[in-house]
Amino acid sequence: MGYSREIYEEAEAKLERRRLYSEQELQKRRDLLYMRSPKAEELVHQLAHTSVATAKAIFSGSDTAAALAKLRETNLAYQQELKKIIAGFGFPENYLEEWHQCPDCCDRGYIDGRMCRCMKTLLRETAYERLNKISPLSLSDFDTFSLDYYSKTPPNAKESSPYETMSKVLAFCRKYALHFSLNSRSLLFQGGPGLGKTHLSLAIAKHAIDNGYGVIYVSAPAIMSKIESERFGGRGRSEDTEQLVLDCDLLIIDDLGTEFTTKFTVSAIYNIINSRTIMSKPTIISTNLTLAELQEKYNFRTVSRIIGTLDRLHFVGSDIRQLKRKR
């Protein structure tokens, strides 16, 4: 996986903030302990002194064994006394140690020159964050999704009202988000503009992100433009966005069909959907297009993949954005 210099710098900056936070928190704990027990502060200074004395004894060459034995005995006594003071206040045994988010590399990102797993995770998360910033929309929530804009009057005797239909859609999406896993089904949100497709897909994204999943949420025009510019930009790819899109735990593509259609974009969309299907990775796609319009815009195999592998949710009602402007 290739990452740009900016992503590495951002990830390293996050690690630096983690280390600084650990140092600051340690100092706060020290200050609290020393305030409660001046003796503890004295013992810490004495332990530092014995460490210096030990180093001097090693290099002095005179009666080293006896001197080291005496220093170890003194050092151990100081440690035991300090532990009793710390335990007496109900503090953990490692109270005077830095608490790192990653104990393997102490938040440095590397172990003996090799990249730590935490750095790999941080690079991936940072890349996802940067991709998600392509969308200008903030994450929505299920609680802010209002059914008040959907009519309770059925269009005819055979169909449910928009209110009933969208109540079921909302309930389905809530349940989907609550039980989301890497084995979740892929979904197709289909219906006219302003019916809540973006809101509910963002609510699912928020829930998945809150539960630790790697989510990429992008509009079809933005992601196709980015992938195409990396492929044909002429300066070489600094990142492999297409691979990030394939690898993430949940991919959400908003407004499929609004991107500028070329042979490349049609092929790229097919590759993304097909590859994630083969890898059994959940994908959510929203579109304003009908099945007939999708077939007109894309080739048969792309539409066949979409219809055959994504569970379809049909959004109905009147454009909520227009209804809000009228109120």
C-alpha positions as CSV (number, residue, x, y, z in Angstrom):
1,M,0.0,0.0,0.0
2,G,1.4,3.3,-1.0
3,Y,0.9,6.4,1.0
4,S,1.7,10.0,0.3
5,R,4.3,12.0,2.2
6,E,1.5,14.1,3.7
7,I,-0.2,11.0,5.2
8,Y,3.1,9.8,6.7
9,E,3.7,13.3,8.2
10,E,0.2,13.4,9.6
11,A,0.5,10.0,11.1
12,E,3.8,10.8,12.7
13,A,2.4,14.1,14.0
14,K,-0.4,12.0,15.7
15,L,2.2,9.8,17.3
16,E,4.1,12.8,18.5
17,R,0.9,14.2,20.1
18,R,0.4,10.8,21.8
19,R,3.9,10.8,23.2
20,L,3.5,14.4,24.4
21,Y,0.2,13.5,26.0
22,S,1.8,10.6,27.8
23,E,4.6,12.8,29.2
24,Q,2.1,15.4,30.3
25,E,-0.1,12.9,32.0
26,L,2.9,11.3,33.8
27,Q,3.9,14.7,35.1
28,K,0.4,15.3,36.4
29,R,0.5,12.0,38.2
30,R,4.0,12.8,39.7
31,D,2.8,16.2,40.9
32,L,-0.3,14.6,42.6
33,L,1.9,12.0,44.3
34,Y,4.5,14.4,45.4
35,M,1.9,16.8,46.8
36,R,0.4,14.0,48.8
37,S,3.8,12.4,49.8
38,P,7.0,14.5,49.8
39,K,8.7,11.3,50.9
40,A,7.8,9.8,47.5
41,E,9.5,12.6,45.7
42,E,12.6,12.2,47.9
43,L,12.7,8.5,47.1
44,V,12.5,9.1,43.3
45,H,15.4,11.5,43.6
46,Q,17.4,9.0,45.6
47,L,16.7,6.3,43.0
48,A,18.0,8.6,40.3
49,H,21.1,9.2,42.5
50,T,21.8,5.5,43.0
51,S,21.5,5.0,39.2
52,V,24.2,7.6,38.6
53,A,26.3,6.0,41.4
54,T,25.9,2.6,39.8
55,A,27.2,3.9,36.5
56,K,30.2,5.5,38.2
57,A,31.0,2.3,40.1
58,I,31.0,0.3,36.9
59,F,33.6,2.6,35.4
60,S,35.7,3.1,38.5
61,G,37.3,-0.3,38.5
62,S,37.8,-0.4,42.3
63,D,36.0,-3.0,44.3
64,T,33.2,-2.9,41.7
65,A,31.4,-6.0,42.8
66,A,31.0,-4.9,46.4
67,A,30.0,-1.4,45.4
68,L,27.4,-2.6,43.0
69,A,26.0,-5.1,45.5
70,K,25.6,-2.3,48.0
71,L,24.0,0.0,45.5
72,R,21.5,-2.7,44.4
73,E,20.5,-3.3,48.0
74,T,19.9,0.4,48.6
75,N,18.1,0.7,45.3
76,L,15.8,-2.2,46.0
77,A,15.0,-0.8,49.5
78,Y,14.0,2.6,47.9
79,Q,11.9,0.8,45.3
80,Q,10.0,-1.2,47.9
81,E,9.4,1.8,50.0
82,L,8.1,3.8,47.0
83,K,5.8,0.9,46.0
84,K,4.2,0.9,49.4
85,I,3.5,4.6,49.3
86,I,2.0,4.3,45.8
87,A,-0.1,1.3,46.8
88,G,-1.2,3.1,49.9
89,F,-2.9,5.8,47.8
90,G,-4.6,3.1,45.7
91,F,-2.6,3.9,42.6
92,P,-1.5,1.2,40.2
93,E,2.0,-0.3,40.4
94,N,3.1,1.4,37.1
95,Y,1.8,4.8,38.3
96,L,5.2,6.5,37.7
97,E,5.7,5.1,34.2
98,E,4.5,6.6,30.9
99,W,1.3,5.0,29.7
100,H,1.5,4.6,26.0
101,Q,-1.3,3.7,23.6
102,C,1.0,1.2,22.0
103,P,3.1,-0.6,24.6
104,D,5.1,-2.4,21.8
105,C,6.8,0.7,20.3
106,C,5.9,3.2,23.0
107,D,4.1,5.3,20.4
108,R,7.2,5.7,18.2
109,G,5.8,3.8,15.3
110,Y,8.8,1.6,14.8
111,I,10.5,-1.3,16.6
112,D,14.2,-1.8,15.7
113,G,13.7,-0.1,12.4
114,R,10.6,-2.1,11.4
115,M,7.2,-0.4,11.2
116,C,5.0,-1.2,14.2
117,R,1.4,-2.5,13.7
118,C,0.1,0.7,15.3
119,M,1.8,2.8,12.7
120,K,0.3,0.7,9.9
121,T,-3.1,1.1,11.5
122,L,-2.6,4.8,11.9
123,L,-1.5,5.3,8.3
124,R,-4.6,3.4,7.1
125,E,-6.9,5.4,9.4
126,T,-5.3,8.7,8.3
127,A,-5.8,7.8,4.6
128,Y,-9.4,7.0,5.3
129,E,-9.9,10.3,7.1
130,R,-8.4,12.2,4.2
131,L,-10.6,10.4,1.7
132,N,-13.7,11.0,3.8
133,K,-12.9,14.8,3.8
134,I,-13.7,14.7,0.0
135,S,-17.3,14.7,1.1
136,P,-18.4,18.1,2.5
137,L,-21.1,16.5,4.6
138,S,-20.7,15.9,8.3
139,L,-21.8,12.6,9.8
140,S,-25.5,12.3,10.5
141,D,-27.3,10.4,13.1
142,F,-30.4,8.2,13.2
143,D,-32.0,10.4,15.8
144,T,-32.0,13.4,13.5
145,F,-33.8,11.5,10.8
146,S,-37.4,12.8,10.8
147,L,-40.3,10.9,9.4
148,D,-42.5,14.0,9.6
149,Y,-41.7,14.9,6.0
150,Y,-43.2,11.6,4.6
151,S,-46.9,11.5,3.7
152,K,-49.1,9.1,5.6
153,T,-51.4,9.0,2.5
154,P,-50.9,5.9,0.3
155,P,-50.5,6.7,-3.4
156,N,-53.1,4.0,-4.2
157,A,-55.0,1.2,-2.6
158,K,-52.2,-1.4,-3.3
159,E,-49.2,0.5,-2.0
160,S,-48.1,1.6,1.5
161,S,-47.8,5.2,2.4
162,P,-44.4,6.9,2.1
163,Y,-44.5,7.2,5.9
164,E,-44.9,3.4,6.3
165,T,-42.3,2.6,3.7
166,M,-39.7,4.9,5.1
167,S,-40.4,3.8,8.7
168,K,-39.4,0.3,7.6
169,V,-36.4,1.6,5.8
170,L,-35.3,3.6,8.9
171,A,-35.8,0.5,11.1
172,F,-33.8,-1.6,8.7
173,C,-30.9,0.8,8.6
174,R,-30.9,1.1,12.4
175,K,-30.7,-2.7,12.8
176,Y,-28.1,-2.9,10.0
177,A,-25.9,-0.4,11.8
178,L,-26.4,-2.0,15.2
179,H,-25.4,-5.4,14.0
180,F,-22.8,-4.3,11.4
181,S,-19.9,-6.6,10.9
182,L,-17.4,-7.5,8.2
183,N,-20.0,-10.1,7.1
184,S,-22.9,-7.7,6.6
185,R,-24.7,-7.6,3.3
186,S,-24.1,-4.9,0.7
187,L,-27.0,-2.4,0.1
188,L,-28.3,-0.3,-2.7
189,F,-30.2,2.8,-1.6
190,Q,-32.4,3.8,-4.6
191,G,-34.9,6.7,-5.0
192,G,-35.2,10.3,-6.1
193,P,-33.2,13.2,-4.7
194,G,-33.9,14.5,-1.2
195,L,-35.4,11.3,0.2
196,G,-32.9,10.6,3.0
197,K,-30.4,8.2,1.3
198,T,-27.4,10.3,2.2
199,H,-28.6,10.9,5.7
200,L,-29.1,7.2,6.5
201,S,-25.9,6.1,4.8
202,L,-24.0,8.7,6.8
203,A,-25.7,7.5,10.0
204,I,-24.6,3.9,9.3
205,A,-21.1,5.2,8.6
206,K,-21.0,7.1,11.9
207,H,-22.1,4.0,13.8
208,A,-19.5,1.8,12.1
209,I,-16.7,4.3,12.7
210,D,-17.7,4.6,16.4
211,N,-17.4,0.8,16.6
212,G,-13.9,0.8,15.3
213,Y,-14.5,-0.2,11.6
214,G,-12.5,1.4,8.8
215,V,-15.1,3.3,6.7
216,I,-14.6,5.3,3.5
217,Y,-17.6,7.6,2.6
218,V,-17.3,9.3,-0.8
219,S,-19.4,10.7,-3.5
220,A,-19.1,8.9,-6.9
221,P,-17.8,12.0,-8.7
222,A,-15.2,12.8,-6.1
223,I,-13.8,9.2,-5.9
224,M,-13.8,8.7,-9.6
225,S,-12.0,12.0,-10.2
226,K,-9.4,11.1,-7.6
227,I,-8.7,7.6,-8.9
228,E,-8.6,8.9,-12.5
229,S,-6.2,11.7,-11.6
230,E,-3.9,9.3,-9.8
231,R,-4.0,6.9,-12.8
232,F,-3.5,9.5,-15.5
233,G,-2.0,12.5,-13.7
234,G,1.4,12.2,-15.3
235,R,3.3,12.6,-12.0
236,G,3.0,9.1,-10.7
237,R,0.6,8.0,-8.0
238,S,1.5,9.2,-4.6
239,E,-1.3,7.1,-3.2
240,D,-3.3,4.1,-4.3
241,T,-6.8,5.3,-3.6
242,E,-8.4,2.5,-5.5
243,Q,-6.6,0.0,-3.2
244,L,-7.8,1.9,-0.1
245,V,-11.3,1.7,-1.4
246,L,-11.0,-2.0,-2.0
247,D,-9.5,-2.7,1.4
248,C,-11.7,-0.7,3.8
249,D,-14.2,-2.5,6.1
250,L,-17.2,-0.5,4.7
251,L,-17.3,1.5,1.5
252,I,-20.1,3.9,1.0
253,I,-20.5,5.5,-2.5
254,D,-23.0,8.3,-2.6
255,D,-24.7,9.6,-5.7
256,L,-23.7,6.9,-8.1
257,G,-24.6,8.0,-11.6
258,T,-23.7,11.7,-11.1
259,E,-20.0,11.1,-12.0
260,F,-18.7,12.0,-15.5
261,T,-19.0,8.8,-17.4
262,T,-16.1,7.4,-19.4
263,K,-14.9,4.0,-20.3
264,F,-12.4,4.3,-17.4
265,T,-15.0,5.3,-14.8
266,V,-17.4,2.5,-15.8
267,S,-14.5,0.0,-15.6
268,A,-13.3,1.4,-12.3
269,I,-16.8,1.2,-10.8
270,Y,-17.2,-2.4,-11.9
271,N,-13.8,-3.3,-10.6
272,I,-14.6,-1.8,-7.2
273,I,-18.0,-3.5,-6.9
274,N,-16.8,-6.8,-8.3
275,S,-13.6,-7.0,-6.2
276,R,-15.4,-6.1,-2.9
277,T,-18.1,-8.7,-3.7
278,I,-15.4,-11.4,-4.3
279,M,-13.8,-10.4,-1.0
280,S,-17.2,-10.4,0.8
281,K,-16.7,-6.8,1.9
282,P,-19.9,-4.8,2.6
283,T,-20.6,-1.9,0.3
284,I,-23.4,0.7,0.3
285,I,-24.3,2.5,-2.9
286,S,-26.9,5.3,-3.2
287,T,-28.3,6.5,-6.5
288,N,-31.1,8.7,-7.8
289,L,-31.3,6.5,-11.0
290,T,-33.8,3.9,-11.7
291,L,-32.7,0.4,-12.8
292,A,-33.5,1.3,-16.4
293,E,-31.4,4.5,-16.1
294,L,-28.5,2.5,-14.5
295,Q,-28.6,0.1,-17.5
296,E,-28.5,3.0,-19.9
297,K,-25.5,4.6,-18.2
298,Y,-23.4,1.5,-17.4
299,N,-22.7,-1.7,-19.3
300,F,-24.7,-4.9,-18.6
301,R,-22.1,-6.6,-16.4
302,T,-21.8,-3.6,-14.0
303,V,-25.6,-3.3,-13.5
304,S,-25.9,-7.1,-13.2
305,R,-23.3,-7.0,-10.4
306,I,-25.1,-4.2,-8.6
307,I,-28.5,-5.8,-8.9
308,G,-27.3,-9.3,-8.2
309,T,-25.1,-8.6,-5.1
310,L,-26.7,-5.6,-3.3
311,D,-29.9,-5.7,-1.3
312,R,-32.1,-2.9,-2.6
313,L,-33.9,-0.4,-0.4
314,H,-36.4,1.8,-2.2
315,F,-36.7,5.4,-0.9
316,V,-40.0,7.1,-1.6
317,G,-41.7,10.4,-0.9
318,S,-41.3,14.0,-1.8
319,D,-38.0,15.9,-1.9
320,I,-37.4,16.8,1.7
321,R,-35.1,19.7,0.8
322,Q,-37.8,21.4,-1.1
323,L,-40.3,20.7,1.7
324,K,-38.0,22.4,4.2
325,R,-37.7,25.5,2.0
326,K,-41.4,25.8,1.8
327,R,-41.8,25.7,5.6
